Amino acid sequence: MEKYIYITLFSPLIGSLFAAIFGDKKKKLITGVFASLMLLVSAFSSIYLMLHVSAEQTYHVKLMDWISAGGLNIPFGFVVDQVSVIMMVTVTFVSAMIHIYSIGYMDHDESFNRFFVYLSLFVFSMLILVMSDNFLGLFIGWEGVGLCSWLLIGFWYHKDSASWAANEAFIMNRVADLGMLIGIFLIYWNTGSLEYDAVFAKAATLPHHTLILIGAFLFIGAMGKSAQFPFHTWLADAMEGPTPVSALIHAATMVTAGVFLVIRSNAVFSMIPSVSLFVASLGAFVAVFAASMALVHNDLKKIIAYSTLSQLGYMFVAAGLGAYWIALFHLMTHAFFKSVLFLGAGNVMHAMDDELNIKKMGGLGEKMKWTMIIMTIASLALSGIYPFAGFFSKDKILEVAFSSHAYILWALLWIGAGMTAFYSFRLVMLVFFGEERYKRYGFHPHEASALMLWAMAPLALFATIGGFFEGGFHEFVTEFLPNFEAEIEPHFMSYILMVITLGVALSGILYAVYKYSTGGFSKEAEEYPVYKLLFNQYYIPQFYDKCIVKPYMSISTFLWQKVDVAIVDTIVDAIARVLYTSGDKARVMQSGNLSKMLRLMVFGLLVLLLLVVIFYPAK
């Protein structure tokens, strides 16, 4: 099986290198096809591995000895178990479809080949992250996806907004990654190893306060990568990148890494209930916090981005309450319908000359029938409507909260479910139905190419039927993860909760359909303080700008002008001038005149003798 592990891991890297070395402008189609083919090879290889992984058989491989210094021995090794292989299949399958879609989406971009270099490298970094058998290897992949996200978000670097968004994402993640790095140092300091098996075996012997510190610092890293409050602002701004990048970041890579870290480290988090409760509480807060901003936003991609932020909150609630397998299940189902939503948004952008304001659209369903159908399916899945995939995984998370007696968390998630349904179909209604507002602005929409639609079809299919694999998924994953069962008494209460959750979702959908089929909210509503608060993201970006960015810039400018230039540069320049001047004056000694040089030698000798007499007098 070792060769299949390497095929899964290195196929995306081969596609990236091919695009970098052989992808000239005349062969750009070959570049896209080859990179997509490599992702398909990786996906089929990971599926093959999944079929052979079991409770009795997991696979560990060591590519080479990596770091050996003193007592630290870290191999460059990988593990394929129930958790990593689910991530491998999800990442490679979704990424393969996004690669195929990108061939059509980026067809007219002059940097087509560069895009596939970065895109495939992104997937390779994510595979390093999920397949590594130690925390340091995970951190290498973690930083790799951070670098690739910077390259892809700022792909159109000639746009100031894209460069700014890329820098924001990169810097904000570096701040959070410092916390994760401290957590990794604490792990090694207290266990003497960074390999998962050794660390988790020794975790139970560590002092409780040490485990709390390790868990807290690791979760800080997860908060940054998964854009949890207060590190959330970069995620919506990251929409400046090409739409396939948004789909990849939100569905298969980057933001899911934080959830994966908590799931992978379940042996630690399960022993620190205080930290786990914080994880769940923050997740519930973010689920509602992000959904509330999506209610009023008009940017097509940012609405879907806030949706990702909200759904990540649901995943963290499940993980924080100990239902790690349910968190992983929602991660997988979310990857299918969220990738479809972003790719559908890409179709709409193509049709609307990159316009993103949904209030300038309307009536696109007649021009973009297949995109409308696929995005409606994905929206139903996101809203948690039976029988779509989101119903099964999201309902499980609410059951977990209720059965754990975390009623406040359950109430927040229930409210979030209603909000999710409303903003999802607010988007569908404003984009695909109603008045054809796009005609006022001179747009001539058209359906996406067949290649792009076919790439979306498998994702839409799994967004529809993925929930029915719950039983097999549960049996497979709980061979490795704790088997959390939501026990609600009396038993019929679970069905009542399901009906309540489904009811609030259907109510949100029906209200959105009714409201936006009858003209929507009045313009006066946009003047309400609550609307302004939500539309301006609770004024948090403005707060960061005024209280962090501008003061930091002021301090940096002061230190640059008053310390670096006025003091440091002045001292360095003064030393240089003294040396230059003294050298310039002293070079007259090298005149070549023998008598003058002899006189200088005698003078120097007398000076030396005088110094000896002064500092070393005769006793």
matplotlib code that plots the C-alpha trace (Angstrom):
import matplotlib.pyplot as plt

x = [0.0, 3.0, 3.0, -0.6, 0.2, 2.9, 0.7, -2.0, 0.5, 2.7, 0.4, -0.7, 2.9, 3.7, 0.8, 2.1, 5.7, 4.4, 2.5, 5.5, 8.1, 6.2, 3.2, 3.9, 1.1, 0.7, 0.1, -2.1, -5.0, -2.5, -1.4, -4.9, -5.8, -2.6, -3.0, -6.6, -5.6, -3.1, -5.8, -8.1, -5.2, -4.7, -8.5, -8.8, -5.7, -7.1, -10.4, -8.5, -6.7, -10.0, -11.3, -8.4, -8.2, -9.8, -9.5, -6.9, -5.0, -3.7, -0.7, 2.4, 5.2, 8.5, 9.8, 13.1, 14.8, 14.0, 15.3, 17.7, 19.2, 20.0, 16.9, 14.7, 14.1, 11.4, 10.9, 9.3, 6.4, 2.8, -0.2, -3.3, -6.0, -9.8, -9.5, -6.7, -8.1, -11.6, -9.8, -7.7, -10.7, -12.6, -9.7, -8.7, -12.1, -13.4, -10.1, -10.2, -13.6, -12.5, -9.4, -11.6, -13.9, -11.0, -10.0, -13.1, -13.3, -9.6, -9.5, -9.0, -6.7, -3.2, -1.8, -3.6, -0.5, 0.6, -2.9, -2.6, 0.9, -0.5, -3.8, -2.1, 0.5, -2.3, -3.7, -0.3, 0.2, -3.2, -2.3, 1.0, -1.1, -3.7, -1.4, 1.5, 2.1, 3.5, 2.8, 5.8, 4.8, 1.3, 2.8, 4.8, 1.6, -0.2, 2.2, 2.2, -1.5, -1.0, 1.6, -0.5, -3.6, -1.5, -0.5, -4.0, -6.0, -3.6, -3.4, -4.5, -1.8, -2.3, -5.4, -4.7, -7.7, -6.4, -2.9, -4.4, -6.7, -3.8, -1.7, -4.5, -5.1, -1.4, -0.6, -3.7, -2.9, 0.7, -0.5, -2.6, 0.1, 2.4, -0.1, 0.0, 3.8, 3.9, 1.5, 3.8, 6.8, 4.9, 4.1, 7.7, 8.9, 6.6, 6.5, 9.9, 8.2, 6.0, 4.7, 1.0, 1.2, 3.8, 2.3, -1.3, 0.0, 1.8, -1.0, -2.8, 0.3, 0.7, -0.4, -3.9, -2.7, -0.1, -2.8, -4.9, -2.1, -1.4, -5.0, -5.5, -2.5, -3.3, -6.9, -5.5, -3.9, -7.2, -9.1, -6.8, -6.9, -10.7, -11.4, -13.1, -13.7, -11.7, -9.6, -12.6, -12.3, -9.8, -12.2, -14.7, -12.0, -10.3, -13.1, -10.8, -9.1, -10.5, -13.7, -12.2, -9.8, -12.7, -14.3, -11.0, -10.3, -13.8, -14.6, -11.5, -8.5, -7.4, -10.4, -11.1, -7.6, -8.5, -11.4, -9.1, -6.5, -9.1, -10.4, -6.9, -5.9, -9.1, -7.0, -5.8, -9.1, -11.2, -9.2, -9.6, -13.4, -12.9, -11.1, -13.5, -16.5, -14.8, -14.4, -18.1, -19.2, -17.2, -18.4, -22.1, -21.4, -19.7, -22.6, -25.0, -22.6, -21.6, -25.1, -26.4, -24.0, -25.0, -28.7, -28.1, -25.0, -25.3, -22.0, -22.6, -19.4, -19.2, -22.6, -21.4, -18.2, -20.1, -22.0, -18.7, -17.8, -21.1, -20.9, -17.4, -19.0, -21.3, -18.3, -16.5, -19.6, -19.7, -15.9, -16.0, -18.8, -16.8, -18.7, -15.6, -17.0, -20.0, -17.8, -15.9, -19.1, -20.4, -16.9, -17.3, -20.9, -20.2, -17.3, -19.8, -22.5, -20.2, -17.9, -21.0, -22.2, -18.9, -18.6, -22.2, -21.3, -18.4, -20.9, -23.0, -19.9, -19.0, -22.5, -22.5, -19.1, -17.7, -20.6, -21.1, -24.0, -27.0, -29.3, -28.2, -29.2, -32.6, -34.4, -31.2, -32.9, -34.2, -30.7, -28.9, -31.2, -28.6, -26.7, -30.0, -30.9, -27.5, -27.2, -30.8, -29.8, -26.7, -28.8, -31.3, -28.4, -26.9, -30.3, -30.5, -33.6, -34.3, -33.1, -30.1, -26.7, -26.7, -29.9, -28.2, -25.0, -26.4, -29.3, -26.8, -24.9, -28.1, -28.9, -25.4, -25.9, -29.3, -28.2, -25.2, -27.6, -26.0, -29.4, -28.1, -25.7, -28.6, -30.8, -28.1, -27.6, -31.3, -31.5, -28.5, -30.4, -33.3, -30.9, -29.0, -32.2, -33.3, -30.0, -29.5, -32.8, -32.6, -29.5, -31.4, -34.4, -32.5, -30.1, -32.4, -36.0, -38.1, -37.5, -34.7, -32.8, -29.6, -31.1, -30.9, -27.1, -26.6, -25.6, -26.2, -26.0, -25.5, -25.1, -21.6, -19.8, -20.6, -17.2, -17.9, -21.3, -20.1, -17.4, -20.1, -22.5, -20.6, -20.4, -24.1, -24.9, -23.0, -24.6, -27.9, -27.2, -24.1, -26.2, -27.3, -23.8, -24.1, -24.3, -21.3, -19.3, -20.1, -19.1, -15.9, -14.7, -15.6, -13.0, -10.6, -12.6, -14.7, -18.1, -20.3, -24.0, -26.6, -28.9, -32.1, -34.8, -37.5, -36.6, -39.4, -37.9, -35.2, -37.9, -39.6, -36.2, -35.7, -39.1, -38.4, -35.1, -36.6, -39.5, -37.3, -35.3, -38.5, -39.8, -36.7, -36.9, -40.6, -40.2, -37.3, -39.3, -42.4, -40.5, -38.4, -41.1, -43.1, -40.4, -38.3, -37.6, -38.1, -35.1, -36.1, -35.1, -31.5, -31.5, -32.3, -29.4, -29.6, -29.2, -26.3, -24.7, -24.9, -24.0, -20.9, -19.9, -20.5, -17.9, -15.2, -13.1, -13.3, -12.3, -9.3, -8.3, -8.5, -7.3, -4.7, -3.7, -3.4, -1.7, 0.7, 1.4, 1.9, 4.4, 6.2, 6.5, 7.8, 10.4, 11.4, 11.8, 12.9, 14.8, 16.0, 16.7, 17.5, 19.5, 20.6, 21.3, 23.0, 25.4, 26.2, 26.7, 28.9, 31.1, 31.4, 32.4, 35.0, 36.6, 36.5, 37.9, 40.7, 41.5, 41.5, 43.9, 46.2, 46.7, 49.2, 51.6, 51.7, 53.4, 56.3, 58.9, 61.5, 62.8, 59.2, 58.2, 61.4, 60.5, 57.0, 58.4, 60.8, 57.9, 55.7, 58.4, 58.9, 55.1, 55.1, 58.1, 56.4, 53.2, 55.3, 56.9, 53.6, 51.6, 54.4, 56.7, 59.9, 59.6]
y = [0.0, 2.3, 3.1, 4.2, 6.6, 8.2, 8.3, 10.1, 12.5, 13.4, 13.4, 17.0, 18.1, 16.5, 18.4, 21.6, 21.1, 20.2, 23.4, 25.4, 23.8, 22.8, 25.0, 27.7, 29.8, 27.6, 24.5, 26.0, 23.5, 20.6, 22.2, 22.3, 18.8, 17.3, 18.9, 17.8, 14.3, 14.2, 15.2, 12.4, 9.9, 11.1, 10.9, 7.3, 6.3, 7.7, 5.9, 2.7, 3.2, 4.0, 0.6, -1.2, 0.8, -1.0, -1.1, -3.9, -2.3, 1.3, 2.3, 4.1, 4.9, 6.7, 8.5, 9.4, 10.6, 14.2, 15.8, 14.1, 16.4, 15.3, 13.5, 14.8, 12.3, 13.2, 11.1, 12.5, 10.0, 9.7, 7.8, 6.6, 5.8, 6.3, 10.1, 10.9, 8.8, 10.5, 13.8, 12.5, 11.4, 14.6, 16.9, 15.1, 14.5, 18.0, 19.5, 17.3, 18.7, 22.3, 21.7, 20.5, 23.5, 25.8, 24.8, 26.5, 29.3, 30.5, 29.8, 33.4, 34.4, 35.2, 33.6, 30.3, 28.1, 30.0, 29.5, 25.7, 25.8, 27.4, 25.4, 22.0, 23.1, 24.1, 20.6, 19.0, 21.2, 20.1, 16.5, 16.9, 18.5, 15.7, 12.7, 13.6, 11.3, 14.0, 17.6, 19.1, 17.6, 18.9, 22.3, 22.2, 21.5, 24.1, 26.8, 25.5, 26.1, 29.5, 30.4, 29.0, 30.9, 34.1, 33.3, 32.5, 35.2, 37.7, 35.9, 39.1, 41.1, 44.1, 44.8, 46.6, 45.0, 41.5, 42.2, 43.7, 40.7, 38.3, 40.1, 40.3, 36.5, 35.8, 38.1, 37.2, 33.5, 34.1, 35.7, 32.7, 30.2, 31.6, 30.1, 26.8, 26.8, 27.4, 24.5, 22.2, 23.4, 22.5, 19.1, 18.3, 19.8, 17.6, 14.4, 14.3, 13.5, 15.1, 11.8, 11.4, 7.9, 8.8, 12.1, 10.8, 7.8, 10.1, 12.7, 11.0, 11.2, 15.0, 17.5, 18.9, 22.5, 21.5, 19.8, 23.0, 25.1, 22.7, 22.5, 26.3, 27.1, 24.5, 25.9, 29.4, 28.1, 26.4, 29.7, 31.5, 28.8, 28.2, 32.0, 31.9, 35.1, 37.3, 36.0, 35.9, 39.1, 37.6, 35.0, 37.3, 39.6, 36.5, 36.5, 38.8, 35.6, 33.7, 31.9, 28.3, 29.4, 30.4, 27.0, 25.2, 27.3, 26.9, 23.4, 21.2, 23.1, 25.8, 26.5, 22.9, 22.4, 23.9, 21.5, 18.6, 19.7, 19.5, 16.1, 14.7, 15.9, 14.5, 12.5, 15.8, 17.8, 15.0, 15.4, 19.1, 19.7, 23.4, 24.1, 21.9, 23.8, 27.0, 25.5, 24.6, 27.9, 29.9, 27.7, 28.4, 32.1, 32.2, 30.1, 32.9, 35.8, 34.9, 34.0, 37.3, 39.2, 37.0, 38.1, 41.6, 41.4, 41.9, 40.5, 37.1, 35.4, 37.1, 35.7, 32.2, 33.0, 34.0, 30.7, 28.8, 30.7, 29.8, 26.1, 25.9, 27.0, 24.0, 21.7, 23.2, 22.7, 19.0, 18.7, 20.7, 18.5, 15.3, 14.2, 14.2, 11.8, 14.1, 17.1, 15.2, 14.1, 17.6, 18.7, 16.1, 16.9, 20.7, 20.2, 19.0, 21.6, 24.5, 23.8, 23.7, 27.0, 28.8, 27.2, 28.3, 31.8, 31.6, 30.8, 33.8, 36.0, 34.8, 35.6, 39.0, 40.3, 39.7, 41.6, 40.5, 42.6, 40.3, 43.4, 43.9, 40.4, 38.8, 36.5, 34.7, 31.3, 31.6, 32.2, 29.8, 26.9, 24.3, 26.7, 27.6, 24.0, 23.1, 26.1, 25.4, 21.9, 23.1, 25.7, 23.1, 21.0, 24.0, 24.8, 21.2, 20.1, 16.4, 14.4, 16.5, 15.9, 18.9, 17.6, 14.5, 16.1, 19.4, 17.7, 15.4, 18.4, 19.8, 16.4, 16.4, 19.8, 18.8, 15.4, 17.1, 19.4, 22.4, 23.9, 27.4, 26.1, 24.1, 27.3, 29.3, 26.6, 26.3, 30.1, 29.8, 27.1, 29.5, 32.3, 29.9, 28.9, 32.5, 34.0, 30.9, 31.5, 35.2, 34.7, 32.2, 34.5, 37.7, 36.0, 33.6, 34.8, 37.9, 41.0, 40.9, 43.8, 43.0, 44.5, 47.9, 47.6, 46.3, 42.7, 39.8, 36.7, 33.2, 29.7, 28.4, 26.0, 22.3, 21.5, 23.7, 22.2, 18.6, 19.4, 20.6, 17.6, 15.0, 17.5, 18.3, 14.6, 14.0, 17.1, 15.4, 11.8, 12.2, 12.1, 8.5, 7.3, 8.3, 4.7, 3.4, 6.6, 6.2, 2.6, 3.3, 6.4, 5.3, 2.5, 5.3, 8.2, 8.0, 6.6, 9.5, 8.6, 11.4, 9.8, 11.8, 10.6, 9.9, 8.5, 10.2, 13.5, 13.2, 13.1, 16.2, 18.0, 17.0, 18.3, 21.6, 22.0, 21.1, 23.5, 26.5, 25.8, 25.5, 28.7, 30.5, 29.3, 30.1, 33.5, 34.3, 33.1, 35.0, 38.2, 38.4, 37.3, 40.3, 42.9, 42.3, 44.8, 48.5, 50.8, 52.4, 49.1, 49.8, 52.8, 50.8, 50.7, 46.9, 46.7, 49.0, 47.1, 43.8, 45.3, 46.8, 43.5, 44.8, 47.5, 45.0, 45.7, 49.4, 48.7, 46.7, 49.5, 52.2, 50.4, 48.0, 48.8, 52.6, 52.7, 50.0, 52.1, 55.2, 53.4, 51.9, 55.2, 56.9, 54.2, 54.3, 58.1, 59.0, 55.9, 54.0, 57.0, 59.7, 57.6, 54.2, 55.4, 58.6, 56.6, 54.1, 56.9, 58.8, 55.8, 55.3, 59.0, 58.8, 55.7, 57.2, 60.5, 58.9, 56.6, 59.5, 61.5, 58.5, 57.5, 60.3, 58.1, 55.7, 58.2, 56.0, 58.6, 56.6, 59.4, 60.5, 56.9, 56.5, 59.7, 58.4, 55.0, 56.8, 59.0, 55.9, 54.2, 57.1, 57.2, 53.5, 54.0, 57.0, 54.9, 52.1, 54.6, 56.1, 52.9, 50.6, 52.7, 51.1, 49.6]
z = [0.0, 0.4, -3.3, -3.2, -0.3, -2.3, -5.4, -3.4, -1.9, -4.8, -7.8, -7.1, -6.8, -10.1, -11.7, -10.1, -11.3, -14.8, -15.0, -13.8, -16.1, -19.3, -19.3, -21.9, -23.3, -26.4, -24.2, -21.5, -22.1, -21.7, -18.4, -17.0, -18.3, -16.9, -13.5, -13.3, -14.3, -11.5, -9.0, -10.3, -9.9, -6.4, -5.7, -7.0, -5.1, -1.8, -2.4, -2.9, 0.4, 2.2, 1.0, 2.7, 5.9, 8.9, 12.7, 12.3, 9.4, 9.3, 7.3, 8.5, 6.1, 6.6, 3.6, 5.2, 8.5, 8.7, 12.0, 14.3, 16.9, 20.5, 21.8, 19.0, 16.2, 13.7, 10.5, 7.4, 7.9, 7.0, 8.5, 6.7, 9.3, 9.4, 10.0, 7.6, 4.7, 5.0, 4.7, 1.8, -0.2, 0.5, -0.4, -3.5, -4.9, -4.4, -5.6, -8.7, -9.7, -8.9, -11.2, -14.0, -13.5, -13.5, -17.0, -18.3, -15.7, -16.2, -19.9, -21.0, -18.1, -19.3, -16.1, -16.7, -16.1, -13.0, -11.5, -11.9, -10.4, -7.2, -7.2, -7.3, -4.8, -2.5, -2.6, -2.0, 1.1, 2.4, 1.9, 3.8, 6.6, 6.9, 6.1, 8.4, 11.4, 13.6, 14.7, 13.0, 9.6, 10.2, 10.8, 7.6, 5.6, 7.8, 6.7, 3.1, 2.8, 4.3, 1.7, -1.2, 0.1, -0.1, -3.6, -4.8, -2.9, -4.4, -7.7, -9.5, -7.8, -10.0, -8.0, -4.8, -3.1, -4.0, -2.6, 0.5, 1.1, 0.6, 3.1, 5.6, 5.4, 5.6, 8.5, 10.6, 10.2, 11.2, 14.4, 15.3, 14.1, 16.8, 19.3, 17.6, 17.5, 21.2, 21.7, 19.6, 21.7, 24.9, 23.5, 22.8, 26.1, 28.1, 26.1, 24.3, 21.0, 18.3, 16.8, 17.3, 18.7, 21.3, 22.3, 22.7, 24.7, 27.2, 27.3, 30.2, 32.3, 31.9, 34.6, 33.9, 33.7, 31.0, 28.9, 29.2, 27.9, 25.1, 24.1, 24.3, 22.2, 19.6, 19.4, 18.8, 15.7, 14.7, 15.3, 12.8, 10.1, 10.4, 10.7, 14.1, 15.9, 16.4, 13.4, 11.1, 9.0, 6.5, 5.2, 3.6, 2.2, 0.7, -2.0, -4.0, -5.4, -8.4, -7.6, -7.9, -5.2, -2.9, -3.5, -2.7, 0.4, 1.8, 0.9, 0.9, 2.2, 4.5, 6.7, 7.4, 8.7, 12.1, 12.6, 11.5, 14.1, 16.9, 15.6, 15.2, 18.7, 20.3, 22.8, 24.3, 24.0, 25.6, 28.8, 29.1, 29.3, 30.1, 26.8, 24.9, 26.3, 25.1, 21.7, 21.5, 22.9, 20.5, 17.7, 18.6, 18.8, 15.4, 13.9, 14.7, 14.4, 10.8, 9.7, 10.9, 8.6, 5.7, 6.2, 4.7, 2.6, -1.2, -2.3, -3.9, -2.8, 0.6, 1.5, 0.8, 2.7, 5.8, 5.4, 5.6, 8.7, 10.3, 9.3, 10.8, 14.0, 13.9, 13.4, 16.4, 18.5, 17.7, 18.3, 21.5, 22.9, 22.1, 19.0, 16.8, 14.2, 13.7, 13.2, 10.6, 8.9, 8.7, 7.4, 4.5, 3.6, 3.8, 1.3, -1.3, -1.1, -0.4, -3.3, -5.6, -4.2, -5.0, -8.4, -9.2, -8.0, -10.5, -13.3, -12.3, -12.3, -15.8, -17.0, -15.3, -16.4, -12.8, -11.1, -7.5, -6.3, -6.2, -6.3, -9.9, -10.9, -10.8, -13.3, -14.3, -13.9, -17.5, -18.9, -16.5, -15.9, -14.9, -12.6, -10.9, -10.4, -9.0, -6.7, -5.4, -4.6, -2.7, -0.9, 0.2, 1.5, 3.3, 4.8, 6.2, 4.3, 4.0, 2.1, 1.2, 2.9, 5.2, 6.9, 8.3, 9.5, 10.8, 12.6, 14.3, 15.7, 17.2, 18.7, 20.2, 21.8, 23.2, 24.5, 26.2, 28.1, 26.4, 25.8, 25.2, 22.5, 21.0, 20.9, 19.2, 16.6, 16.1, 15.5, 13.2, 11.2, 10.5, 9.5, 7.2, 5.4, 5.0, 3.6, 1.3, -0.4, -0.3, -2.5, -4.8, -5.1, -5.8, -8.3, -10.2, -9.8, -9.9, -12.0, -14.6, -13.0, -14.9, -18.1, -16.5, -16.3, -19.8, -18.9, -21.3, -19.2, -20.5, -19.2, -18.2, -20.5, -20.5, -19.0, -16.0, -15.4, -15.7, -13.1, -10.7, -11.3, -9.1, -6.3, -6.6, -6.6, -3.3, -1.8, -2.5, -1.4, 0.8, 4.0, 3.3, 3.9, 7.6, 8.9, 7.0, 7.8, 11.5, 11.6, 9.7, 11.5, 15.1, 14.7, 15.5, 17.0, 20.2, 19.5, 20.6, 20.6, 21.2, 23.8, 24.2, 26.6, 25.9, 22.6, 20.6, 21.7, 19.1, 16.4, 17.9, 17.8, 14.2, 13.3, 15.2, 13.4, 10.0, 10.7, 11.4, 8.2, 6.1, 7.7, 6.8, 3.2, 2.8, 4.3, 2.0, -1.0, 0.0, 0.8, -2.3, -4.6, -3.5, -3.8, -0.7, 2.1, 1.6, 1.2, 4.5, 6.2, 5.2, 7.5, 10.6, 13.1, 13.2, 9.4, 9.4, 12.3, 10.4, 7.0, 8.5, 10.1, 13.6, 12.8, 13.7, 10.6, 11.4, 15.0, 13.8, 11.4, 14.0, 17.0, 15.6, 12.0, 12.2, 15.6, 14.4, 11.3, 13.3, 15.7, 12.7, 11.0, 14.1, 14.7, 11.1, 10.9, 14.4, 15.4, 12.4, 10.1, 12.7, 15.2, 13.8, 10.2, 11.6, 13.8, 11.0, 8.5, 11.0, 11.6, 7.8, 7.4, 10.1, 8.6, 5.1, 6.2, 8.3, 5.4, 3.0, 5.3, 6.0, 2.4, 1.9, 3.9, 1.0, -1.3, -2.3, -1.0, 0.9, 3.1, 4.1, 5.0, 7.1, 9.0, 9.6, 10.8, 13.3, 14.5, 15.0, 16.9, 19.2, 19.9, 20.8, 23.2, 24.8, 25.4, 27.0, 29.4, 30.3, 30.8, 31.9, 34.1, 35.4, 39.0]

ax = plt.figure().add_subplot(projection="3d")
ax.plot(x, y, z, "-o")
ax.set_aspect("equal")
plt.show()
